[in-house]
């Protein structure tokens, strides 16, 4: 940094543009000329830390590019085009009535520092000015050459809390304040006032939520200045000055004004600064983790200084069930997501990033919504799993298979997509993580929902004496299915049908084909009697009642699956008192003393049930993990996330397994709970708030008049099942084709007519074929040809 020789009011400053706050200052257009003026500094930004840039400075040049003949928008484009993490040279002119220069000084510690010295221009004092200086009620610091330290204290209330912040510059200055006469001090006061009304742009890599702290510049009503230990008030302008709401607009990437964007920034995350949180393992000498990722959280967990809601399964929703987000909130979250997406691709602030954001803004302003690309959807689904604080198996987040089902509009289409999901995820026991995403919520009550809590679950039949046969947790949903016409077998392990709602219409009921459901009969390696209990469980855990929140869009139907951790079945599903509650039965079979708790009969029985679950699944070749291995993998995941993102959100209450608590490493690991987006969120139970079209009494409609059609459908289904059983005995054959002109498809269809008599044959386009199925194929035939000058077909590349 060098002292400029051009003028006594011009200096040359070098700054580095950072990813978080950009250059670290806000700008506004200058009303007197075409230059751009620094309106305020961002705390913690490059400009504020340098101490060489001040509010009211005029930008003259940027990297030798003169801004004299540039418009405000052109200047903003120039500043935005500067790559992140690069150094730029700014030529700044201080406010009128002052001189400024840079000096190199040595501090008491011997460290060399460059400081900025700004002095008022001394004018000969007239007789009248002496009188005014003597008798003026708001007399200020007398003019002179002695430099005094300048300190500003601001008091303001933001969001859900307030703070008092003192900003002390690391340079010396002398300020003169006079509200009665346009003096040098008035320029300073006017600059502060204009910070509220004239702020237009944040210089940096887009609207990162760390740069959303605009409330201070809008809401602060007064500022207190301490000049030579004397307290003065600097108001936001003159007595008659008001903030023009029309000026409260943000300019994004130098193209167009968007008031909704500004409103989104204004109401978004609180500007109360967050600090690094240290997390340690209380029984390990491992290095302490320093979590900084929580600074990017856009929403509160619901906890405050008076209460903690961390142990609640689902915190109360801020919006009524079924209602859509406001446009400003949608813009806020869309911007945050699209920034994450392009940052992940190392394409942040590039031309395609800017174009995509402008396309999204245009779509939101025209239609109040927008559509994610398949790549954005995939990134969002995987990141949501990565952000899930209650999942212990997140180390596999990047391997999630995403099925885009946003084109389906009927319940029948949803059923077919879910059947494909179950088949893919089950994979003959080699479980694969997957998610199927149906259309998002577009307006109130017009949404897609899977009413089941899981795609596969067991019915619970209430008995007259109050007992339940089957799984008690599903007793209420079982009654709903029966009202919709389903008739179960009153067994302990009857798979429930799917209840699917499409586009806000009344839900429809679909039976899951038995051949899609893989179940494991439970047995014990040491106790032969265990198999005689008739216990079993399904292989695929697929959660279907959660909402996928991505980029401000809410996908209310997005079932996803992973694989089981043994304690989910052995400790919770089978042994919880409100579930199958088999603990006492197992203890009696083991001949344990159940008369007193000190015999630890519950603990012994619980361990053996979990041993049986792990043994049975492993013997059948079904993917499962034990809680010790899962805990160790999560510790590795925390280490990876700390290195890659600077933190990992985790809910200790849910991460620690339901048994062997202190025996697993996660028990002793401190964790930090916060909410990141994209995410998976809990939803209200649909049948408690749904209004039926055919019966406005909020009860399920009477479907008895459809008995004839149902019987016909059952007959057709029986025929189909017979055909499926016949095809199961045949060798499976797939015929793939790739074509541009349709010839290869024609030949593939002809080949299908030949092979269908002896094989279970399917014809697929190569573009629709899942390459991960290749290793499981028994017979695969490919029909393709070149076109043009020997080029391959597009769908075969």
N, C-alpha and C positions, 0 to 999 in steps of 0.2 A: 504494500500500500504506500502510495507516494503522495506528497503534497503537490497539488496542481499549481503550475506556473501561469495558468491562463487568466485567472481572476482571483480576487480575495474572497469570493463567495462560491467558488466551485472546487470540489475535491473529487479525487478518483478513488473508488472503493472496489475491492475484489471480494466477491461472495461465492459460496458453493451452493448450488441448487440441490436440496435434499429431497429424498422421496416423501418424507412425512409432511413438512411444512413448506416445501419449495424454497423460495428465496427468503421467506420469513417475514414478509410485510404485505400490507393491503394497499391498494391504490384507488384513486378516484380521478375523474376528469377535472381539469383546471378550467374554471369559467373565464379566466382572463386571457388565456392563450391556448394553444393546441397541445401543450405539454401535459404529462401525467404526473400527479402529485402523490407522494407517500402519505396515506391517510392514517395508518397506525401500524405498529409492529406486533407480530405474533410472539407471545411468550415462549421461549425455548427455541425459536427459529434462528436461522443463520444471521439475519440482520440484527436481531436483538442481542445475540451473543457477541457480535463484533463490536457493538457500541459505537459504530461509525455512521449509522443511518438513523435519521430522526423523522418524526412526523412533520409534514410540511415541506420536506425536501422535494425538489423538482427533478425528474429524470431527464437528462439532456442527451445522453448516449448510452447504448447498450452494445458492448463489444464493437466499438467504432461505428455502429449504426446510428446515425443522427435521428432523433425523434422530433425534430423541429417541424417537419412537414408531414408527420404521421398523425392519423386520427387516433382516437381512443381505442377503437377496436383493433386497428392495425398494431398499435403498441402492445395490446394484450396478446395478440397472436404471436408477436415477436418474443415476448416473455415466456409464453407457453411452449414455444418451439425449442426452447433451450433444453438440451438433454439433462436428465437427472444425474447427479454426482459429477457435474462438470463445473469448472470455475468460470465466472463471467466478470467483466470489468464494467462498472457503472460510473458514469459521470454525473454527479449530483450538484445541484445548486441549492444553497440554503435559503431560508425564508428571507423575504425583503426586509431590510433594516438590520441585517446581521452580516458579519464576516465570519469565515470559518477556515480552518486549516488543520492538517494532521501533524502531530508531533510524536517522536519516538522518545519514550521515557523509561527509566529504570525504577522499578518498585523497591520496597524495602527488602524483598526477598532476592533482589538482584536480577529478576527476570525482566527482559526487555518487552515493553508493550507499546503499541501504537494507539494514541488517544486522539480524540477530536476536540478541538478548542473552538468554541463559538462565542463571539463577543458582539454586543450591540454596537451599531455605528454611533459615535458620539457627535452630537450636533451642538452648536453654541446655544447655551441656555438663555432665553430671553427673560425680560422682567416678568411678563405675564405667566410664563411657564414656571418661574420660581414661586409666584403666588399660588398657582394651582397645585404645585407640588407640596406647598406648605399646608394649604387648607383643604385639600381633597380628602374626603372621608375614607376612601379606599386607597390611601397612599401606599405606594409599593417601594421596592428596593430602589435606591438612588442609583443613577447611572455612574459608572466608573469602569475602570479597567480591571479591577480585582475580580477574579473568577470565583464563583461560589458553586458548591455542589447542589445538584438539582434532584429533588425526590418527589415522586407523585404517589399519593395513596388513594386507591379507589375502593369504594364500598358499593357492593351490588349483590343482588339476590338472583340466583339462577336455578331453573329447573326445580329439583326437589330439595335443594339446600342452599346455603349461602356461605360466603367466605369474605374475609378482609384480606386484601392483598396489597403489599407495598412493593412498588417497582423503584429500584434505585439504580440509576445509570452509573456506568463505570467511567464516565467522563465528566468534565466540569463544564458548567454553563451558568449563564446569568439571565434570568427571565424577568421581564417587566410586565405586569398585569394592570390594565386600566380599562374598566368597562364603560367609562364615560367619554372617552376620547379615542379616536383611531390612532393608536400609537403602535410601537413595535410589539408591545405586549398583546395588542388586539389581534395581530396576525397569529400569535400562538393560540389565543383563545378561540379564534375562528377555526383554526386547524382542528382543535379538539372537538368543536361542535360539528364540523364536517365529517368527523369520523363516524358519527351516528347516521347522518343523512346521505353522505356521499360515498360510503364504502360500496364498492361494486364487485371486486374480484379478489380472489385468493391466488397468489402466485405460487404454483406448485403442481404436483402431479395429480390434478383432479380434486374432487371433493372427498378426500379421505376424511373419515369421521373425526380424526384428530384435529382437522382444520375446521370443524363445524362450530367452534367456540365463538360464535358471532353475537351471542346474547349480550355480552358485555358492551359491545359497540352500539347495540340498539337500545338496551334498557337502562344503562347507567344515566342517572339524572344530573349528577354533579360530580365534580372531581375536586379534591382538595390538594393544593400545592403548598409545599413547605419551601420557602425561599429564605435562606439565612435564619432558619429556626422560627420563622414567622408564618403562621397558618393563613392561607388565603383560599378563597373559593373561586373556582373557574367554572362558570356555567356553560351549558351546551348552547352557546350563542347568546344573542341579546334577549331582552325581555319579551319581545314580540316574535322571536324566532321560533318556528315550529318545524318538526321533522316531517318532511314531505314523504308520505307513504309511497308515492309513485316512484321515488328513487330507490326504494328497497328492492332492487332486482339484482339477480346474480347473472353474470355473463359467463357462460360455459364454453371453454375452448375458443373464445372470441367470436362466437356465432350466435346472434339472437339473444333476446332477454326472456327469462323464464321466471315469472313471479312464483310459480309453484315450487321451483327449485329453492328459491330463497326461503320460502315458508318452511320447506322441509328442513333446511339447515337450521333455521331459527328455533324450531321446536324439537330438534333432535337431541342427541346426547348431551348431558350436562357438561359444562366446561370446567367443573371442579377437577383439578389435576389429579391424576392417579399416579401412584408410586409403584416402584418395583416391589414385589412381594417375595420374600425369601421363604422357601419351602425346604424342610430338612427331613431326613429319615432318622427317627429318634434312636434307633438301635444300630446305626451304620455310620461308618466314617466316610461315606461317599460325599462328594462335594455338594454343597447346598444349591438347590435349583433357585434361580431368580426368574420369576414369572413376569414377563412384560406383555404377553399376549392378551391378558385381561383388559389392557388399555383399549383394545379394539372392540370390546363388547358394546353392542348398540342398545341392549335392553337390560333392565334390572332383573335380578333373580326374585325380587319381591321381599327380600329381607331388609330390615332397617335397624336402627339403633335400639328399638324396643322389642323386636321379635325376630325369630328366624323361622323361615318356612321350608328349610332344607329337607325336613323329614316328611313333608306332604308329598303324596304321590303326584298330584297335579295342583299347581297354584291356580287361584281363580283367574279367569280370563278377563282382560281389560275390555273386551267387546262382547256383546250378546252373541250367543251361538248362531252361526249361519250368516252373520253380517260381513260385508267386505271391507277391505282397508280403504282409507281415504286416499285421494290422489296424491296428496303431499307425502303421506307415509309411503306410498308405493314408489314414488320418485326417490325418496330417501334410501329405501332398501335396494331398489334397482341399481342405483349408482354404486352403493357399497359392493354389491355382488359383481357387477361388471368390472369394477376395479380389481377385485380379487381374481376374477377369471383371467384378465389380461396380464396381471402381475404374475400369475402362475405360469403363463406362457412366455414370460419375459418380453411382453409386447406392450407394457404400460406406456401410455402417452404417445403411442405411435398413431399413424394416420388411420389404421383400421380400428383402433380403439376409439378414437374420437368420432369416426363415422358411425360406429355401432351405437355409441351413446346418443348421438343426435337422432338416429333412427328410433331408438327406444323412447326418447323424449317426445318425438313427433307422434309415435303410436299412442303413447299415454295421453297426450293432449287431445288426440282425435277420437280415441276409443275408450279411454280410461283403463286400458290394459295393454299388454304387449305379449309377444310370444318368444320363448327361449329356443335357441337352436338346439339340435340334438347334442352337440358337443358341450354347450353350456349346461344343458340338463344333466348330462353325465357327470360333468365336473361338480355341479351342485349337489347331486345325490351322494356322490362319494365324499364330498367335503362335509355334508350334513352328518354322515356316519362318523367322520373324523372328529366332528365337533360334539358328538353325543356324550355328555358328561357321565351318563349312567351305564355306558357299555364297557365291559371289561375286555372285549375281544376286538377292539378297534385297530389292532395292528394290521389287520387284513383290509383296511378301508379302501385301498387303491385297487383291489381286485373285485369290487362290486360290479356285477353285470346289470346294466340298465336296459329295461325293455320299455320302449316308447309306445304307449297305448293311448296317446292323446287324440287319435283319430276316431276312436270308438265313441258311439253316441247312444248305444242301447245296452240294456242289461245283458242281453244275449251275447253281445260282443265282449262285454266285460267278463262274462263267464268263460268264454273261449280263451281270452287272454290269461285269465287266472289258471285255467287248466294247463296251458303251456308253461306258465310260471312254475306250477307245482311239479310238472314233469321235468323241467330243466333243473330246478333246485334239488329235487330228490336224487336224480342221476343214479338210480340203482343203489343208493346208500352212500355214494361219494358226494356228499352235500356240497352245493355251490351257492355262494351268496348272490342274491339277485333282488331286484326291485322292479315292479311294474307300475308305471306312472300313468294315470288316467287324466282327463282334462281338468284344469284348475277351476276353482270357483270364480265365476265371472260376475254374478249378481246374487242378491239375497235369495236363498231357498232354491237356487238353480245350481245344484252341485251333485257330484258323483260321490257315493259313499259305499263302502263295504261295511255292512252292519255287524258282521262277525268280529270279535276281538282278535281272533286268529283264523287263518284260512282253514286250518285243521284243528278241531277241538271236539271234545266229547260232550254228549248231551247230559243234562241233569233232570231227572223226572221227579217232581214233587209228589209225595205220597200223602194220603189223608192224615196220617199221624204226624206229619211235619218232617219226616225223614226224606232224604233224597237218594234216589238210585242213580249212580253215575257221578258226574262232576258237579258239586253244588254251585260252583262259581258261575256255571252256565244255566242255572235253573230258570232264571227270568227270560233269557234269550230262547231257551227251549220252548217255553210257553208261547212266545211270540211266533216261533216257527210252526207250532201246532195250530195257532190261529190262522196262519197263512196256508194251512192245508197239509202240512207235513205230519206223517205218522211214523214215530220211531218204534223200535223193537223193545223198549223198556229194559235195555241191557246196560251194563256198567260202562261199556266202551263203544257207544254208538257214535259214529262220525256225524256231526251236525251238517245240515245243508248250508249252502251259501245264500245269503240274503243280500241282494245287490240293488242299488238305487242309481239310476242313470238320469242325469240332466234334471234333477228335481222331481222326477215322476215317482209314483208309488213303487216301493221295492218289489222285486220279484224273487222267487225262491228257486234254487237249482240244486239238485242232488249231485254230489261229487262222485264221479265214476270210481268204483272200488279199486280198479286196477291202477289208479294214480296214487293211492294212499299206501305208503309203506309203513308198516307197524312192526314193532319189535316185541316179541314175547319175552318177559323177564324171567330170568333164572339165576341161581346163585352157584358159584363154583364149589361151595362146601355143603350147602343145605339143599338136598333134593326136594324137600317139601315146598321150597319157594316157588318152583314152577307150577305146583298144584294149586296155587292161589289164583291162577288165571289172570295175573297182572300183565299189562302191556302198555306201550305208549307209541305214539307216532314219531317218525324220524325227522320230520321237517317242522321246525318252529318258525312260523311265518306270521309276523305281527301285521294286522290289517286295519286297525282302527286309529292309526296315528296320521297326523297331517304333515306333509312335506312342505316346509316353508322355504322358498328359494327365490331370491331377487324380488321380494315383495309379493310374488304370486303364491297362492295357497292351493296345494294339490291335496284335496280332502280324501282322495282315494289313491293310495300309493303303498300297497302291501309289499313288504320286504322280508327277507329271511336270511339267517345265518345258519349256525349249527348249535347244538345244545352243549352247555356245560353241565356236567353230571348232576350238580346240586340243584339245578333248576327242576329236574324231574324227581330225583331221589329225596331232596330235602324239602322242596316246596310243593310240587304238584301232588305227590303221593303222601306226604307226611304232615302237611299243614292241617291244623284242626278244622279249618273251613273248606278243606279240599277232600281228598280221599281218606285222609286220616287213618292210615294203616299202621301207625307206629305201635299201638298196643297189641294189635294182632300179631305183628312180627315178634314183639317181645315175648308174648305168650308161647309162640312156636319155639322160640329160643330158650324157653323155660327160665326167663329172668324174673327177678323179684320186682313186681310192679306196684307193690304196696307202699313203697316209700321212694322218694326222689333221690335219696342219698345213695341208692344202689346204682344210680346213673343208667338205669335201664333204657331211658329215652336216647341217651347218647350212643349206647351200644347198638340199639336197634337202628338208629339213624345211619350209623356207619355201614351196617350190613346192607341196608336198602341201597345206599349209594354204591357199594361194591357190586351189588347185583345189577344195577343200571349200567355201570361202566362195563362190566363183564359181558352182559347181554348184547349191548350195542357193538362192542368190539368183536364179539364172536360172530355177529351177523354182518360185519363189514360196514357198519353205519358210522359216519363221522361223529365223533363226540370228543370232548376234552374234559379233563379233571380240573378241579378248582386250583390245584397247586400249579399246574402248567399254565393255566390261564392267568394266574396272578403274576407269575414270572414273565410271561409275554407282555403283560401290561406294564410292568416295570421297565421293560425294554422299550415299549412304546413311549412312555414318558420321557425316557432318555433321548429317543429319536426326535420327539416333538420339541423338546427343550433346545435341541441343536438346530432344528429346521425352522421353528416358528417362535421360539422364545417362551414356550409354555404349553400346558395341556389342561383344558378344563376337565374337572373330575369331581364327581359327587361321592365322597368317601362312604356315605351311608349305603349306597348302592354298589359301589365297587367291591367292598369287602364281602366275600362269599358268605352264605347263610350258615356255614359250619366251618370249623377249624380256624376261627377268626384270627387268633394271635399266631397261628402257625404259618400264615402266608405273609409274604413280604409287604403287600399293600396295606396290611393292618398298621404298620409302623411308619408309613409314608404320609407326610402332610400333603394335602391336596387343596386346590383352590377351585371353587365352584363359580362359574360365570357362564353367560349365554352368548354364544356366537351364532352368526347366520352364515350360510343356510343351516337349517336344523329340522329335527323331527319333533313335533309338538303333540301333546295330548289333546283330544277332542271330547266334546260332550257326547254322552251316549245318544245315538240318533233317535231311537224310538221314544225317548222321553220328551223330545221337543218337536218331533215331526208332526205336521198337520196333514192328515190323509185327504186326498182329493175326493175319494169316493165315500168317505164317512167323516164328517167334521167333528165327531165326538172324541177325536184323538185316540181312537182304538182301531185295531186292525179291521179291515172290511170283511164282510161275509162273502167268501168265495164259493159257496155251495152251488151257485148257479153254473159254475164252471166244471162241475164234476164230470159231465159228459166229455168235455174236451180233455180233461185230465186223464180220463181212462183211455182215450184215444192216444194221447201223448205217451202214456205208459206202454201201450201196445207197440207204438213205434220205437220207443226206447228199448223195449225187450228185444225187438228184431235187430236193432243196432247192436245191442250187447251180444246177441248170438253171433252176429257177423264179426264183431271184435274178437270174440273167443276163437272163431275159426281162423281169423287172420293172425292171432297170437301164435298159432302152431306153425305158421309159415315163416320162411326166411325173409327178413326185412330187406327191402331194396329201395334205394333212393336214386332218382335220375335227376341230374343237374344239367341245366342248359344255360348258355350265354349267347345272346343274339342281339343284332341290331336291326335286321330286316324281318325277323320272325321265322326264318327257315329252320333254325336249330330248334326252336320251340315246337314247330310242327313235327319234326322228326322225333323229338322227345315224347310227344303225345302218342305218336305211332308206336314207339318203343314201349310206352306204358300199356297200351292195349294188348301187346304181346305178353309182357311179363306179369300182368295182373292176374292171369289165370293160375299162376303157380307161386307167386311171391306176394308179400305184403308191400305194395309198391306205392311210392309217392313221387310226385314231380315238383321240383322247385327251381326257381331262378337262382343263379349263383349269387346275385345281389341280396337275396333273402335268406341265404343259408348261413347258419351259425357255424363258423369254422371250428369252434370248440367241440362240436359234435363229431368231428372227423375221426377221432380216435375210437369212437364207439360204433362206427359203421361196420356192417357185415358185408354188404355188397353195395358198391357205389359206381354208378355209370354216369359219364360226363359226355354231353353232346354240345359241341361248339364249333365255330368256324370263324375265319377271318372275314373282313369286309374291306372294301376300298382297295388301298395299296398294301394289303396284308396286315392291317391294323386289327388288334384284338377288340372284341365287343366291350363297351363301357361297363356293363354289369358283370363282366368276367375278369376284370383287372384285379 
